[in-house]
């Protein structure tokens, strides 16, 4: 009888575990950083995950034709699928691993360095303060926590003295939206600063290991070495659900065409002449003024992701449109050439990413170093050079640099 009861109890616990592990999850959040808002949706069903991001833009005309890319991770098929719903295209990226072998260890390349110099000390402090406040959110009891992450390097450390601090003030709940897709990728060797490959700092961890949970609502503040706030990021949860999801959401829709080019997938869907004359255009999209003067646009970049390129191009087009001008692919009344010589993010974003793993928040902080030149030719001539550091993630920095350059040049054009 006792064995029978134990078997029944074990089966009951196993059933609970299986139902919890296979439960569908959908999370929609709005994150605002330095005035830029991104709405992200994450859906999980079994061995598949779908993520989508939507950037809020001031210009509805540009937003209406920006590519909306959904990423589907299909662990069971060992691949990632990227969908462009507006163009009804999809791109398949197989996993770069092997199902049949153990994790392989890579052999480091020979190096002339035979000794490692001991640097200084890097102290990382992680603290969780529970204010004791509680409230119900999405049917769950939320705790008001203040999570602090500090990193400080001594004067004799490999990269010299530094100090940074990130603080999260928000409401957390016991909820997991983790999605793990095991891979057999090669072991990543230890990373060191390429400028000082022979130096190694001692890492000291301090603070508490208290649990936080999932951040539903709150504000992240990044402080500089002087203790003053450098930037903030707010998170707001719009939806949190375990309701069953349609399996079709995690498959390639019927009728979509496959492409092997990321450039085609991320290219902006510009309106056709037929679309411009329709009365059922997306809200806020104005009919093009074909009599307006035209600008031929050319943008060159260093190594930048296709989605960032598409966002930059859409933003430049919107700036041109705001001046009562139209953008053309061929020869125009004016020519606008934008050359980005350098786009470099600071290490603050990497630090934020490390802390984000601890707190469950994807932090996009730091600064972007941009060196660009914009040249106007044709009916008007001019050149604007921008070389500066901008706050926020890369997309914010690029828009700020474009604003500085185009505000100088576009006013030279007479409509």
C-alpha positions as CSV (number, residue, x, y, z in Angstrom):
1,X,0.0,0.0,0.0
2,X,2.8,2.3,0.9
3,X,4.7,1.6,-2.4
4,X,1.5,2.2,-4.3
5,X,1.0,5.6,-2.6
6,X,4.6,6.5,-3.4
7,X,4.1,5.6,-7.0
8,X,0.9,7.6,-7.2
9,X,2.7,10.6,-5.6
10,X,5.6,10.3,-7.9
11,X,3.3,10.2,-11.0
12,X,1.4,13.3,-9.7
13,X,4.6,15.3,-9.2
14,X,5.9,14.2,-12.7
15,X,2.6,15.3,-14.2
16,X,2.9,18.7,-12.6
17,X,6.5,19.0,-13.8
18,X,5.6,18.0,-17.4
19,X,2.6,20.4,-17.5
20,X,4.7,23.2,-16.2
21,X,7.6,22.5,-18.6
22,X,5.3,22.3,-21.6
23,X,3.2,25.3,-20.7
24,X,3.0,28.0,-23.3
25,X,4.3,31.5,-22.5
26,X,3.8,34.9,-24.0
27,X,5.5,38.0,-22.7
28,X,5.1,41.5,-24.2
29,X,7.1,44.4,-22.9
30,X,7.8,48.0,-23.7
31,X,11.4,49.2,-23.0
32,X,12.3,52.9,-23.4
33,X,16.0,54.0,-23.5
34,X,17.1,57.6,-24.0
35,X,13.7,58.5,-25.5
36,X,13.6,55.5,-27.9
37,X,10.9,52.9,-27.3
38,X,11.0,49.3,-28.4
39,X,8.1,46.9,-28.0
40,X,9.2,43.3,-27.8
41,X,7.0,40.2,-27.8
42,X,8.3,36.7,-26.8
43,X,6.3,33.5,-27.3
44,X,7.4,30.0,-26.3
45,X,5.7,26.7,-27.1
46,X,7.6,23.5,-26.3
47,X,10.8,23.4,-28.2
48,X,10.1,26.5,-30.2
49,X,10.3,30.3,-29.5
50,X,9.2,33.3,-31.5
51,X,10.5,36.8,-30.8
52,X,9.4,40.1,-32.4
53,X,10.5,43.7,-31.9
54,X,8.8,46.9,-33.0
55,X,10.6,50.3,-32.8
56,X,8.3,53.3,-32.2
57,X,9.1,56.1,-34.7
58,X,7.8,59.7,-34.8
59,X,7.3,59.5,-38.5
60,X,4.3,57.2,-39.3
61,X,5.2,57.2,-43.0
62,X,8.6,55.7,-42.3
63,X,7.2,53.3,-39.7
64,X,4.6,51.9,-42.0
65,X,7.2,50.6,-44.4
66,X,9.9,49.5,-41.9
67,X,10.7,45.8,-42.1
68,X,9.1,43.8,-39.2
69,X,11.2,40.7,-38.7
70,X,10.1,37.8,-36.5
71,X,12.7,35.3,-35.4
72,X,11.6,31.7,-34.8
73,X,13.9,29.3,-33.1
74,X,13.0,25.7,-33.9
75,X,15.1,23.5,-31.6
76,X,13.5,20.3,-32.9
77,X,14.6,21.1,-36.5
78,X,18.0,22.6,-35.4
79,X,17.4,25.9,-37.2
80,X,16.4,29.5,-36.9
81,X,13.8,31.0,-39.2
82,X,13.5,34.8,-39.8
83,X,10.2,36.1,-41.3
84,X,9.4,39.3,-43.0
85,X,5.6,39.4,-42.9
86,X,5.3,42.5,-45.0
87,X,7.2,41.0,-47.9
88,X,6.2,37.4,-47.1
89,X,9.8,36.3,-47.2
90,X,11.7,33.9,-44.9
91,X,15.3,33.0,-44.3
92,X,16.5,29.7,-42.8
93,X,19.7,29.6,-40.7
94,X,20.7,26.1,-39.6
95,X,22.3,25.7,-36.2
96,X,26.1,25.8,-36.3
97,X,26.6,22.6,-34.3
98,X,26.4,18.8,-34.4
99,X,23.8,16.5,-32.9
100,X,26.0,13.5,-33.1
101,X,29.1,14.4,-31.1
102,X,30.2,15.8,-27.8
103,X,31.2,19.4,-27.3
104,X,34.6,19.7,-28.9
105,X,37.5,21.6,-27.4
106,X,39.4,23.9,-29.7
107,X,43.2,24.0,-29.6
108,X,44.4,27.6,-29.0
109,X,46.6,29.1,-31.6
110,X,50.3,29.2,-30.7
111,X,51.4,32.3,-29.0
112,X,54.7,33.8,-28.1
113,X,53.5,34.8,-24.7
114,X,55.0,32.5,-22.1
115,X,54.2,34.3,-18.9
116,X,51.1,36.0,-17.6
117,X,51.4,39.2,-15.6
118,X,49.2,39.5,-12.6
119,X,47.2,42.7,-12.9
120,X,45.1,44.3,-10.1
121,X,41.7,43.5,-8.7
122,X,38.3,43.8,-10.2
123,X,35.6,43.8,-7.5
124,X,32.0,43.1,-8.5
125,X,29.3,43.7,-5.9
126,X,25.7,42.5,-6.3
127,X,23.1,43.5,-3.7
128,X,19.3,42.9,-3.5
129,X,17.2,45.0,-1.2
130,X,13.7,44.0,-0.5
131,X,11.6,47.0,0.4
132,X,8.8,44.8,1.8
133,X,6.2,46.3,-0.5
134,X,3.9,43.8,-2.3
135,X,1.1,44.1,-4.9
136,X,-0.7,41.8,-7.4
137,X,0.3,42.1,-11.0
138,X,-1.0,39.7,-13.8
139,X,-2.4,37.5,-11.1
140,X,1.0,37.1,-9.4
141,X,2.4,38.7,-6.2
142,X,5.0,41.2,-7.1
143,X,7.9,42.2,-4.8
144,X,9.4,45.7,-4.9
145,X,13.2,45.2,-5.0
146,X,16.2,47.4,-5.5
147,X,19.0,45.5,-7.2
148,X,22.5,47.1,-7.3
149,X,25.5,46.0,-9.4
150,X,28.8,47.7,-8.9
151,X,32.1,47.1,-10.7
152,X,35.4,48.7,-9.6
153,X,38.9,48.1,-10.9
154,X,42.0,49.0,-8.9
155,X,44.6,51.4,-10.1
156,X,47.0,48.6,-11.0
157,X,44.5,46.6,-13.0
158,X,45.2,45.7,-16.6
159,X,43.1,48.5,-18.0
160,X,43.6,51.0,-15.2
161,X,41.1,52.3,-12.6
162,X,37.4,52.3,-13.4
163,X,34.1,52.4,-11.6
164,X,30.6,51.8,-12.7
165,X,27.2,51.2,-11.1
166,X,23.8,49.9,-12.4
167,X,20.7,50.1,-10.3
168,X,17.3,48.4,-10.9
169,X,14.3,49.7,-9.0
170,X,11.3,47.6,-9.9
171,X,8.7,45.0,-9.3
172,X,9.6,41.3,-9.6
173,X,7.5,38.1,-9.7
174,X,8.2,34.4,-9.5
175,X,7.9,33.7,-13.2
176,X,10.3,32.1,-15.6
177,X,10.4,32.8,-19.4
178,X,13.6,30.9,-20.0
179,X,14.1,29.1,-23.2
180,X,17.1,26.8,-23.6
181,X,18.1,25.2,-26.9
182,X,21.1,23.0,-26.3
183,X,23.9,23.1,-28.9
184,X,27.2,21.4,-29.3
185,X,29.2,24.4,-30.1
186,X,33.0,24.5,-29.7
187,X,34.3,25.5,-26.3
188,X,35.0,29.2,-26.3
189,X,38.5,30.0,-25.0
190,X,39.1,32.5,-22.3
191,X,38.8,36.0,-23.5
192,X,41.4,38.6,-22.6
193,X,41.9,42.2,-23.6
194,X,43.7,42.1,-27.0
195,X,45.6,45.3,-26.0
196,X,47.0,43.5,-22.9
197,X,46.9,39.8,-23.6
198,X,49.6,39.0,-21.1
199,X,47.7,40.6,-18.2
200,X,45.1,39.0,-15.9
201,X,43.1,40.7,-13.1
202,X,41.8,39.0,-10.0
203,X,38.0,38.9,-9.8
204,X,36.4,39.4,-6.4
205,X,32.7,38.8,-6.0
206,X,30.8,40.4,-3.1
207,X,27.2,40.8,-2.0
208,X,24.2,38.6,-1.7
209,X,22.9,35.8,-3.9
210,X,19.2,36.6,-3.1
211,X,16.7,35.7,-5.8
212,X,15.0,38.4,-7.8
213,X,12.7,36.7,-10.3
214,X,11.2,38.3,-13.4
215,X,11.1,42.1,-13.8
216,X,7.6,43.3,-14.7
217,X,8.0,47.0,-14.2
218,X,10.9,49.2,-13.2
219,X,13.7,51.6,-14.0
220,X,17.4,50.9,-14.6
221,X,19.8,53.7,-14.0
222,X,23.5,53.7,-15.0
223,X,25.9,55.8,-13.0
224,X,29.3,57.1,-14.1
225,X,32.5,57.1,-12.2
226,X,31.5,60.4,-10.6
227,X,28.4,58.8,-9.2
228,X,26.0,60.9,-11.4
229,X,23.3,59.2,-13.6
230,X,24.4,58.8,-17.2
231,X,21.2,57.1,-18.6
232,X,18.0,55.5,-17.7
233,X,15.9,52.6,-19.1
234,X,12.3,51.9,-18.1
235,X,10.5,48.6,-18.6
236,X,6.8,48.1,-18.7
237,X,5.1,44.7,-19.1
238,X,2.0,44.8,-21.3
239,X,1.1,41.1,-21.4
240,X,2.1,38.1,-19.4
241,X,0.2,34.9,-20.2
242,X,0.4,31.1,-20.0
243,X,-2.6,30.6,-22.3
244,X,-2.3,28.0,-25.1
245,X,-0.7,29.4,-28.3
246,X,-1.4,28.4,-31.9
247,X,1.3,26.1,-33.3
248,X,1.1,27.9,-36.6
249,X,2.7,30.9,-34.9
250,X,6.0,28.9,-34.8
251,X,6.0,27.7,-38.4
252,X,6.6,29.2,-41.8
253,X,3.3,30.6,-43.1
254,X,1.9,29.1,-46.3
255,X,2.7,31.1,-49.4
256,X,5.9,32.7,-48.1
257,X,8.9,32.6,-50.4
258,X,12.4,31.6,-49.2
259,X,15.4,33.9,-49.7
260,X,19.0,33.2,-49.0
261,X,19.9,36.9,-48.7
262,X,19.7,38.9,-45.5
263,X,19.8,42.1,-47.6
264,X,16.5,41.1,-49.3
265,X,14.9,40.1,-46.0
266,X,15.7,43.3,-44.2
267,X,15.3,45.7,-47.2
268,X,12.7,48.4,-46.7
269,X,9.3,47.8,-48.4
270,X,8.9,51.0,-50.3
271,X,5.4,51.7,-51.6
272,X,4.6,51.1,-55.3
273,X,2.9,53.7,-57.5
274,X,-0.4,51.7,-57.1
275,X,-0.1,51.8,-53.3
276,X,0.5,55.5,-53.3
277,X,-2.8,56.1,-55.0
278,X,-4.8,53.8,-52.8
279,X,-7.3,55.1,-50.2
280,X,-6.7,52.3,-47.8
281,X,-3.0,53.1,-47.1
282,X,-1.7,52.5,-43.6
283,X,-2.8,55.3,-41.2
284,X,-0.6,58.3,-41.3
285,X,1.0,57.5,-44.7
286,X,0.7,60.5,-46.9
287,X,0.3,60.4,-50.7
288,X,3.7,61.1,-52.3
289,X,4.2,64.5,-54.0
290,X,5.6,63.5,-57.3
291,X,6.3,67.2,-58.2
292,X,8.6,67.6,-55.1
293,X,12.3,67.8,-55.7
294,X,14.1,64.5,-55.5
295,X,17.1,63.4,-53.5
296,X,19.3,60.4,-54.6
297,X,20.5,58.7,-51.4
298,X,23.6,56.6,-50.9
299,X,24.8,55.3,-47.5
300,X,27.9,53.3,-46.7
301,X,28.8,51.6,-43.4
302,X,31.5,49.6,-41.7
303,X,30.4,46.2,-40.3
304,X,26.7,46.9,-39.3
305,X,23.9,44.4,-39.0
306,X,21.2,44.5,-41.8
307,X,18.4,45.4,-39.4
308,X,20.4,48.4,-38.2
309,X,21.1,49.5,-41.8
310,X,17.4,49.3,-42.7
311,X,16.5,51.4,-39.6
312,X,19.1,54.0,-40.5
313,X,17.9,54.2,-44.1
314,X,14.3,54.6,-43.0
315,X,15.2,57.3,-40.6
316,X,17.2,59.3,-43.3
317,X,14.2,58.9,-45.7
318,X,11.9,60.2,-43.0
319,X,14.2,63.3,-42.5
320,X,14.1,63.9,-46.2
321,X,10.3,63.5,-46.4
322,X,9.9,66.0,-43.5
323,X,11.6,68.6,-45.7
324,X,8.9,68.1,-48.4
325,X,11.4,66.2,-50.6
326,X,11.2,62.7,-52.0
327,X,13.9,60.0,-52.1
328,X,14.8,58.2,-55.4
329,X,17.1,55.4,-56.2
330,X,18.4,56.8,-59.4
331,X,19.5,60.3,-60.4
332,X,17.8,63.1,-58.5
333,X,17.8,66.8,-58.3
334,X,20.2,66.5,-55.4
335,X,22.6,63.8,-54.3
336,X,23.1,62.9,-50.6
337,X,26.0,60.7,-49.7
338,X,26.5,59.5,-46.1
339,X,29.6,57.7,-45.2
340,X,30.1,56.2,-41.7
341,X,33.8,55.7,-41.2
342,X,33.5,54.3,-37.7
343,X,30.7,53.0,-35.4
344,X,32.1,51.8,-32.2
345,X,30.2,50.9,-29.0
346,X,31.7,51.4,-25.6
347,X,32.2,48.6,-23.1
348,X,29.4,49.9,-20.8
349,X,26.9,48.0,-23.0
350,X,28.9,44.8,-22.3
351,X,28.8,45.4,-18.6
352,X,25.1,46.0,-18.8
353,X,24.7,42.7,-20.6
354,X,26.5,40.9,-17.9
355,X,24.4,42.4,-15.2
356,X,21.3,41.8,-17.3
357,X,21.8,38.1,-17.1
358,X,21.8,38.3,-13.3
359,X,18.7,40.5,-13.2
360,X,16.8,39.1,-16.1
361,X,16.8,42.4,-18.0
362,X,18.4,43.0,-21.4
363,X,20.4,46.2,-20.8
364,X,21.4,48.4,-23.7
365,X,23.5,51.2,-22.2
366,X,26.8,53.0,-22.8
367,X,28.0,55.3,-25.6
368,X,28.6,55.0,-29.3
369,X,31.6,56.6,-31.0
370,X,30.6,57.7,-34.5
371,X,32.7,59.2,-37.3
372,X,30.7,60.2,-40.4
373,X,30.6,62.6,-43.3
374,X,27.5,63.7,-45.2
375,X,27.9,65.3,-48.6
376,X,25.2,67.2,-50.5
377,X,25.6,67.7,-54.3
378,X,23.6,68.8,-57.3
379,X,21.4,71.9,-57.0
380,X,23.0,72.7,-53.7
381,X,26.4,71.8,-52.3
382,X,27.6,71.2,-48.8
383,X,29.4,68.9,-46.4
384,X,28.8,68.1,-42.7
385,X,31.3,66.1,-40.6
386,X,30.3,64.5,-37.3
387,X,32.8,62.9,-35.0
388,X,31.5,62.5,-31.5
389,X,30.3,60.1,-28.7
390,X,26.5,59.7,-28.3
391,X,24.6,58.3,-25.4
392,X,22.5,55.1,-25.6
393,X,22.5,52.0,-27.8
394,X,23.8,52.1,-31.4
395,X,20.5,52.9,-33.0
396,X,20.1,56.0,-30.8
397,X,23.6,57.2,-31.5
398,X,23.2,56.8,-35.3
399,X,20.0,58.9,-35.3
400,X,21.6,61.6,-33.2
401,X,24.6,61.8,-35.6
402,X,22.3,61.9,-38.6
403,X,20.3,64.7,-37.0
404,X,23.5,66.8,-36.6
405,X,24.6,66.3,-40.2
406,X,21.2,66.6,-42.0
407,X,20.0,69.6,-40.0
408,X,23.0,71.4,-41.6
409,X,22.5,70.2,-45.1
410,X,18.8,69.8,-45.8
411,X,18.2,73.5,-45.1
412,X,20.3,74.3,-48.1
413,X,17.8,72.7,-50.4
414,X,15.1,75.0,-51.8
415,X,11.7,73.4,-52.3
